[in-house]
């Protein structure tokens, strides 16, 4: 039986100060602090929805390390889901009022987005649920053709003056129910070979290509999307995207403000063992099963070197 991951389990981030991370992710973004463990100077935080639902989770580790940078073979940003454009404008006002610079809202055709950084420099996004991937392709034929968005979406042609001018008129001291973040909308990384990435993600994780387009901020480079997709629906918490860079591009540097790993879901220990057998059959170097207490996990590299995990619910 072919294995297909249900989507994201969590994204692992690296921070310099756990208290500062809690202030930002819990007190500004409204995420629940699910767990806080570890000694002073090396704390581990879990943030997500109040139930700790896979697909809503960030695993945040405090380390003593210099600030890192993203590059080829790393995650560029993690996006959280919001309901609509009104929610984006409220988030923009709230983040700005807390001293965080925001770029957006930007029309990304299939969703609208805000961009900002956490206190360590980790790039984050809030993206709307719609219009959706079926805007320009039928649901049963996603990813079959290359799509170049119109000039209104592309850098150098879109209306850059209207973007900073769009804002919510009043302060937003509290996160209203319609603003609540709805888990991981997508994760975007960088590769130097989107075709190789497609083969890997399809064979290793059972993800399917759902959109072939270009990087709207650099239309010379490709931007491909994958997800758990059965031809009838795209599963939530499962969209993984890659920007295609030329070979020889900037390499990442690990450290604070960066993503350490991206974890996908397995239902239980038996399925995790099946995943390990599956990955080994593809000649992928994969760790033994590691018991993390609330869950078990295996780890393996993508072809570009990004650390991936599969973790049990």
DRENDREN-22890 format. One record per residue (C-alpha): residue number from 1; y, z negated, x; residue in three letters. Coordinates in steps of 0.5 Angstrom, whole numbers, plus 500, padded with zeros to 3 digits. Last residue first. Example, Ala and Ser with C-alpha at 12.3 -4.5 7.8 and 13.67 -1.06 7.14 Angstrom:
+-----+-----+-----+-----+-----+
!   n !   v !   w !   u ! res !
+-----+-----+-----+-----+-----+
!   2 ! 498 ! 486 ! 527 ! SER !
!   1 ! 491 ! 484 ! 525 ! ALA !
+-----+-----+-----+-----+-----+
END
This chain:
+-----+-----+-----+-----+-----+
!   n !   v !   w !   u ! res !
+-----+-----+-----+-----+-----+
! 313 ! 524 ! 468 ! 500 ! UNK !
! 312 ! 521 ! 469 ! 507 ! UNK !
! 311 ! 525 ! 472 ! 513 ! UNK !
! 310 ! 524 ! 479 ! 516 ! UNK !
! 309 ! 529 ! 480 ! 522 ! UNK !
! 308 ! 533 ! 485 ! 525 ! UNK !
! 307 ! 536 ! 485 ! 532 ! UNK !
! 306 ! 541 ! 491 ! 534 ! UNK !
! 305 ! 538 ! 494 ! 540 ! UNK !
! 304 ! 540 ! 502 ! 538 ! UNK !
! 303 ! 532 ! 503 ! 536 ! UNK !
! 302 ! 532 ! 497 ! 532 ! UNK !
! 301 ! 530 ! 491 ! 535 ! UNK !
! 300 ! 524 ! 486 ! 532 ! UNK !
! 299 ! 524 ! 479 ! 529 ! UNK !
! 298 ! 519 ! 475 ! 525 ! UNK !
! 297 ! 521 ! 470 ! 520 ! UNK !
! 296 ! 519 ! 464 ! 516 ! UNK !
! 295 ! 523 ! 460 ! 511 ! UNK !
! 294 ! 525 ! 453 ! 509 ! UNK !
! 293 ! 523 ! 450 ! 516 ! UNK !
! 292 ! 524 ! 455 ! 521 ! UNK !
! 291 ! 517 ! 457 ! 522 ! UNK !
! 290 ! 516 ! 463 ! 527 ! UNK !
! 289 ! 511 ! 469 ! 526 ! UNK !
! 288 ! 510 ! 472 ! 532 ! UNK !
! 287 ! 515 ! 477 ! 535 ! UNK !
! 286 ! 515 ! 484 ! 534 ! UNK !
! 285 ! 515 ! 490 ! 539 ! UNK !
! 284 ! 515 ! 496 ! 534 ! UNK !
! 283 ! 509 ! 501 ! 536 ! UNK !
! 282 ! 509 ! 503 ! 528 ! UNK !
! 281 ! 502 ! 499 ! 527 ! UNK !
! 280 ! 506 ! 493 ! 530 ! UNK !
! 279 ! 511 ! 494 ! 525 ! UNK !
! 278 ! 506 ! 494 ! 519 ! UNK !
! 277 ! 502 ! 488 ! 522 ! UNK !
! 276 ! 508 ! 484 ! 522 ! UNK !
! 275 ! 510 ! 486 ! 515 ! UNK !
! 274 ! 503 ! 484 ! 512 ! UNK !
! 273 ! 504 ! 478 ! 516 ! UNK !
! 272 ! 511 ! 477 ! 512 ! UNK !
! 271 ! 507 ! 479 ! 506 ! UNK !
! 270 ! 502 ! 473 ! 506 ! UNK !
! 269 ! 508 ! 468 ! 508 ! UNK !
! 268 ! 512 ! 470 ! 502 ! UNK !
! 267 ! 516 ! 474 ! 498 ! UNK !
! 266 ! 519 ! 478 ! 504 ! UNK !
! 265 ! 526 ! 479 ! 505 ! UNK !
! 264 ! 531 ! 483 ! 510 ! UNK !
! 263 ! 535 ! 479 ! 516 ! UNK !
! 262 ! 541 ! 482 ! 520 ! UNK !
! 261 ! 542 ! 479 ! 527 ! UNK !
! 260 ! 547 ! 476 ! 531 ! UNK !
! 259 ! 553 ! 479 ! 528 ! UNK !
! 258 ! 560 ! 477 ! 532 ! UNK !
! 257 ! 566 ! 473 ! 532 ! UNK !
! 256 ! 563 ! 469 ! 538 ! UNK !
! 255 ! 559 ! 472 ! 543 ! UNK !
! 254 ! 555 ! 478 ! 544 ! UNK !
! 253 ! 558 ! 484 ! 547 ! UNK !
! 252 ! 557 ! 491 ! 544 ! UNK !
! 251 ! 557 ! 498 ! 548 ! UNK !
! 250 ! 563 ! 502 ! 547 ! UNK !
! 249 ! 560 ! 510 ! 546 ! UNK !
! 248 ! 556 ! 513 ! 551 ! UNK !
! 247 ! 552 ! 517 ! 546 ! UNK !
! 246 ! 557 ! 520 ! 540 ! UNK !
! 245 ! 558 ! 515 ! 534 ! UNK !
! 244 ! 554 ! 515 ! 528 ! UNK !
! 243 ! 557 ! 510 ! 523 ! UNK !
! 242 ! 551 ! 506 ! 519 ! UNK !
! 241 ! 550 ! 503 ! 513 ! UNK !
! 240 ! 545 ! 498 ! 509 ! UNK !
! 239 ! 545 ! 497 ! 502 ! UNK !
! 238 ! 540 ! 492 ! 500 ! UNK !
! 237 ! 544 ! 486 ! 496 ! UNK !
! 236 ! 543 ! 490 ! 489 ! UNK !
! 235 ! 537 ! 495 ! 488 ! UNK !
! 234 ! 539 ! 502 ! 488 ! UNK !
! 233 ! 536 ! 505 ! 481 ! UNK !
! 232 ! 532 ! 510 ! 478 ! UNK !
! 231 ! 529 ! 514 ! 485 ! UNK !
! 230 ! 526 ! 508 ! 487 ! UNK !
! 229 ! 532 ! 506 ! 492 ! UNK !
! 228 ! 532 ! 500 ! 497 ! UNK !
! 227 ! 538 ! 502 ! 500 ! UNK !
! 226 ! 540 ! 507 ! 506 ! UNK !
! 225 ! 547 ! 509 ! 507 ! UNK !
! 224 ! 550 ! 515 ! 512 ! UNK !
! 223 ! 557 ! 515 ! 516 ! UNK !
! 222 ! 557 ! 521 ! 520 ! UNK !
! 221 ! 563 ! 522 ! 525 ! UNK !
! 220 ! 569 ! 527 ! 525 ! UNK !
! 219 ! 572 ! 524 ! 519 ! UNK !
! 218 ! 574 ! 518 ! 523 ! UNK !
! 217 ! 577 ! 513 ! 518 ! UNK !
! 216 ! 573 ! 516 ! 512 ! UNK !
! 215 ! 567 ! 516 ! 516 ! UNK !
! 214 ! 563 ! 522 ! 514 ! UNK !
! 213 ! 558 ! 523 ! 508 ! UNK !
! 212 ! 550 ! 522 ! 507 ! UNK !
! 211 ! 548 ! 517 ! 501 ! UNK !
! 210 ! 542 ! 514 ! 499 ! UNK !
! 209 ! 537 ! 515 ! 504 ! UNK !
! 208 ! 531 ! 510 ! 503 ! UNK !
! 207 ! 529 ! 504 ! 505 ! UNK !
! 206 ! 522 ! 502 ! 507 ! UNK !
! 205 ! 523 ! 498 ! 512 ! UNK !
! 204 ! 519 ! 501 ! 518 ! UNK !
! 203 ! 518 ! 508 ! 516 ! UNK !
! 202 ! 525 ! 509 ! 512 ! UNK !
! 201 ! 529 ! 505 ! 517 ! UNK !
! 200 ! 526 ! 508 ! 523 ! UNK !
! 199 ! 526 ! 515 ! 521 ! UNK !
! 198 ! 534 ! 514 ! 518 ! UNK !
! 197 ! 536 ! 511 ! 525 ! UNK !
! 196 ! 533 ! 517 ! 529 ! UNK !
! 195 ! 537 ! 522 ! 524 ! UNK !
! 194 ! 543 ! 517 ! 525 ! UNK !
! 193 ! 543 ! 517 ! 532 ! UNK !
! 192 ! 549 ! 514 ! 536 ! UNK !
! 191 ! 549 ! 508 ! 532 ! UNK !
! 190 ! 554 ! 503 ! 529 ! UNK !
! 189 ! 553 ! 498 ! 523 ! UNK !
! 188 ! 555 ! 497 ! 516 ! UNK !
! 187 ! 552 ! 491 ! 512 ! UNK !
! 186 ! 553 ! 492 ! 504 ! UNK !
! 185 ! 555 ! 488 ! 498 ! UNK !
! 184 ! 552 ! 482 ! 500 ! UNK !
! 183 ! 553 ! 476 ! 495 ! UNK !
! 182 ! 557 ! 476 ! 488 ! UNK !
! 181 ! 564 ! 474 ! 491 ! UNK !
! 180 ! 567 ! 470 ! 485 ! UNK !
! 179 ! 574 ! 473 ! 483 ! UNK !
! 178 ! 572 ! 474 ! 475 ! UNK !
! 177 ! 571 ! 466 ! 475 ! UNK !
! 176 ! 577 ! 465 ! 478 ! UNK !
! 175 ! 578 ! 462 ! 485 ! UNK !
! 174 ! 584 ! 457 ! 486 ! UNK !
! 173 ! 591 ! 457 ! 489 ! UNK !
! 172 ! 592 ! 465 ! 487 ! UNK !
! 171 ! 599 ! 466 ! 488 ! UNK !
! 170 ! 603 ! 471 ! 484 ! UNK !
! 169 ! 604 ! 478 ! 484 ! UNK !
! 168 ! 598 ! 481 ! 486 ! UNK !
! 167 ! 598 ! 486 ! 491 ! UNK !
! 166 ! 599 ! 494 ! 493 ! UNK !
! 165 ! 605 ! 495 ! 497 ! UNK !
! 164 ! 600 ! 495 ! 504 ! UNK !
! 163 ! 596 ! 501 ! 501 ! UNK !
! 162 ! 601 ! 505 ! 498 ! UNK !
! 161 ! 604 ! 507 ! 504 ! UNK !
! 160 ! 598 ! 510 ! 507 ! UNK !
! 159 ! 597 ! 515 ! 502 ! UNK !
! 158 ! 591 ! 518 ! 504 ! UNK !
! 157 ! 591 ! 524 ! 509 ! UNK !
! 156 ! 591 ! 522 ! 516 ! UNK !
! 155 ! 585 ! 517 ! 514 ! UNK !
! 154 ! 581 ! 520 ! 509 ! UNK !
! 153 ! 580 ! 518 ! 502 ! UNK !
! 152 ! 585 ! 522 ! 498 ! UNK !
! 151 ! 583 ! 528 ! 502 ! UNK !
! 150 ! 577 ! 529 ! 498 ! UNK !
! 149 ! 570 ! 526 ! 500 ! UNK !
! 148 ! 565 ! 530 ! 504 ! UNK !
! 147 ! 558 ! 529 ! 501 ! UNK !
! 146 ! 552 ! 532 ! 505 ! UNK !
! 145 ! 546 ! 533 ! 500 ! UNK !
! 144 ! 540 ! 529 ! 498 ! UNK !
! 143 ! 542 ! 522 ! 499 ! UNK !
! 142 ! 541 ! 521 ! 492 ! UNK !
! 141 ! 537 ! 525 ! 487 ! UNK !
! 140 ! 534 ! 521 ! 482 ! UNK !
! 139 ! 541 ! 518 ! 480 ! UNK !
! 138 ! 545 ! 524 ! 480 ! UNK !
! 137 ! 550 ! 525 ! 485 ! UNK !
! 136 ! 558 ! 525 ! 485 ! UNK !
! 135 ! 559 ! 518 ! 482 ! UNK !
! 134 ! 552 ! 516 ! 482 ! UNK !
! 133 ! 553 ! 512 ! 488 ! UNK !
! 132 ! 558 ! 507 ! 484 ! UNK !
! 131 ! 565 ! 507 ! 481 ! UNK !
! 130 ! 564 ! 501 ! 482 ! UNK !
! 129 ! 561 ! 494 ! 485 ! UNK !
! 128 ! 568 ! 493 ! 488 ! UNK !
! 127 ! 568 ! 491 ! 496 ! UNK !
! 126 ! 570 ! 485 ! 500 ! UNK !
! 125 ! 570 ! 487 ! 507 ! UNK !
! 124 ! 569 ! 482 ! 513 ! UNK !
! 123 ! 570 ! 484 ! 521 ! UNK !
! 122 ! 568 ! 477 ! 525 ! UNK !
! 121 ! 575 ! 475 ! 529 ! UNK !
! 120 ! 573 ! 468 ! 530 ! UNK !
! 119 ! 578 ! 466 ! 524 ! UNK !
! 118 ! 574 ! 471 ! 520 ! UNK !
! 117 ! 577 ! 478 ! 519 ! UNK !
! 116 ! 580 ! 482 ! 514 ! UNK !
! 115 ! 578 ! 489 ! 510 ! UNK !
! 114 ! 579 ! 490 ! 503 ! UNK !
! 113 ! 575 ! 495 ! 499 ! UNK !
! 112 ! 574 ! 500 ! 493 ! UNK !
! 111 ! 567 ! 503 ! 492 ! UNK !
! 110 ! 564 ! 510 ! 491 ! UNK !
! 109 ! 570 ! 513 ! 493 ! UNK !
! 108 ! 572 ! 509 ! 499 ! UNK !
! 107 ! 579 ! 508 ! 496 ! UNK !
! 106 ! 582 ! 502 ! 500 ! UNK !
! 105 ! 585 ! 496 ! 498 ! UNK !
! 104 ! 587 ! 495 ! 503 ! UNK !
! 103 ! 588 ! 492 ! 510 ! UNK !
! 102 ! 589 ! 484 ! 510 ! UNK !
! 101 ! 592 ! 479 ! 515 ! UNK !
! 100 ! 589 ! 472 ! 514 ! UNK !
!  99 ! 595 ! 467 ! 513 ! UNK !
!  98 ! 592 ! 463 ! 507 ! UNK !
!  97 ! 597 ! 466 ! 503 ! UNK !
!  96 ! 595 ! 473 ! 505 ! UNK !
!  95 ! 587 ! 471 ! 504 ! UNK !
!  94 ! 589 ! 469 ! 497 ! UNK !
!  93 ! 594 ! 475 ! 495 ! UNK !
!  92 ! 589 ! 480 ! 498 ! UNK !
!  91 ! 583 ! 476 ! 494 ! UNK !
!  90 ! 587 ! 477 ! 487 ! UNK !
!  89 ! 588 ! 484 ! 489 ! UNK !
!  88 ! 581 ! 485 ! 490 ! UNK !
!  87 ! 579 ! 482 ! 483 ! UNK !
!  86 ! 584 ! 486 ! 480 ! UNK !
!  85 ! 580 ! 492 ! 483 ! UNK !
!  84 ! 573 ! 490 ! 480 ! UNK !
!  83 ! 567 ! 486 ! 480 ! UNK !
!  82 ! 567 ! 483 ! 488 ! UNK !
!  81 ! 561 ! 484 ! 493 ! UNK !
!  80 ! 561 ! 482 ! 500 ! UNK !
!  79 ! 562 ! 486 ! 506 ! UNK !
!  78 ! 559 ! 485 ! 513 ! UNK !
!  77 ! 562 ! 489 ! 518 ! UNK !
!  76 ! 561 ! 493 ! 525 ! UNK !
!  75 ! 554 ! 491 ! 526 ! UNK !
!  74 ! 551 ! 492 ! 533 ! UNK !
!  73 ! 548 ! 498 ! 537 ! UNK !
!  72 ! 554 ! 502 ! 539 ! UNK !
!  71 ! 560 ! 497 ! 539 ! UNK !
!  70 ! 562 ! 490 ! 536 ! UNK !
!  69 ! 566 ! 485 ! 541 ! UNK !
!  68 ! 564 ! 478 ! 543 ! UNK !
!  67 ! 569 ! 472 ! 544 ! UNK !
!  66 ! 566 ! 467 ! 549 ! UNK !
!  65 ! 561 ! 462 ! 548 ! UNK !
!  64 ! 559 ! 455 ! 546 ! UNK !
!  63 ! 555 ! 456 ! 540 ! UNK !
!  62 ! 556 ! 455 ! 532 ! UNK !
!  61 ! 551 ! 458 ! 528 ! UNK !
!  60 ! 552 ! 461 ! 521 ! UNK !
!  59 ! 547 ! 464 ! 517 ! UNK !
!  58 ! 550 ! 467 ! 511 ! UNK !
!  57 ! 547 ! 468 ! 505 ! UNK !
!  56 ! 548 ! 472 ! 498 ! UNK !
!  55 ! 542 ! 477 ! 499 ! UNK !
!  54 ! 537 ! 471 ! 498 ! UNK !
!  53 ! 539 ! 466 ! 493 ! UNK !
!  52 ! 542 ! 459 ! 496 ! UNK !
!  51 ! 542 ! 456 ! 489 ! UNK !
!  50 ! 550 ! 455 ! 490 ! UNK !
!  49 ! 551 ! 462 ! 492 ! UNK !
!  48 ! 552 ! 463 ! 500 ! UNK !
!  47 ! 553 ! 459 ! 506 ! UNK !
!  46 ! 548 ! 456 ! 511 ! UNK !
!  45 ! 551 ! 453 ! 517 ! UNK !
!  44 ! 547 ! 451 ! 524 ! UNK !
!  43 ! 551 ! 446 ! 529 ! UNK !
!  42 ! 551 ! 447 ! 536 ! UNK !
!  41 ! 557 ! 443 ! 539 ! UNK !
!  40 ! 555 ! 437 ! 535 ! UNK !
!  39 ! 547 ! 437 ! 533 ! UNK !
!  38 ! 544 ! 441 ! 528 ! UNK !
!  37 ! 544 ! 442 ! 521 ! UNK !
!  36 ! 549 ! 444 ! 515 ! UNK !
!  35 ! 546 ! 447 ! 509 ! UNK !
!  34 ! 548 ! 450 ! 502 ! UNK !
!  33 ! 555 ! 450 ! 503 ! UNK !
!  32 ! 557 ! 454 ! 497 ! UNK !
!  31 ! 562 ! 460 ! 498 ! UNK !
!  30 ! 569 ! 460 ! 495 ! UNK !
!  29 ! 572 ! 465 ! 500 ! UNK !
!  28 ! 578 ! 460 ! 502 ! UNK !
!  27 ! 574 ! 453 ! 502 ! UNK !
!  26 ! 567 ! 455 ! 503 ! UNK !
!  25 ! 568 ! 461 ! 508 ! UNK !
!  24 ! 574 ! 459 ! 511 ! UNK !
!  23 ! 574 ! 451 ! 512 ! UNK !
!  22 ! 567 ! 452 ! 513 ! UNK !
!  21 ! 568 ! 456 ! 519 ! UNK !
!  20 ! 573 ! 452 ! 522 ! UNK !
!  19 ! 568 ! 446 ! 522 ! UNK !
!  18 ! 563 ! 450 ! 525 ! UNK !
!  17 ! 567 ! 452 ! 531 ! UNK !
!  16 ! 566 ! 458 ! 536 ! UNK !
!  15 ! 562 ! 462 ! 531 ! UNK !
!  14 ! 556 ! 467 ! 531 ! UNK !
!  13 ! 554 ! 470 ! 525 ! UNK !
!  12 ! 547 ! 471 ! 522 ! UNK !
!  11 ! 546 ! 476 ! 516 ! UNK !
!  10 ! 541 ! 474 ! 510 ! UNK !
!   9 ! 535 ! 476 ! 506 ! UNK !
!   8 ! 537 ! 483 ! 505 ! UNK !
!   7 ! 533 ! 488 ! 501 ! UNK !
!   6 ! 527 ! 488 ! 497 ! UNK !
!   5 ! 523 ! 490 ! 503 ! UNK !
!   4 ! 519 ! 496 ! 502 ! UNK !
!   3 ! 511 ! 496 ! 504 ! UNK !
!   2 ! 507 ! 502 ! 503 ! UNK !
!   1 ! 500 ! 500 ! 500 ! UNK !
+-----+-----+-----+-----+-----+
END
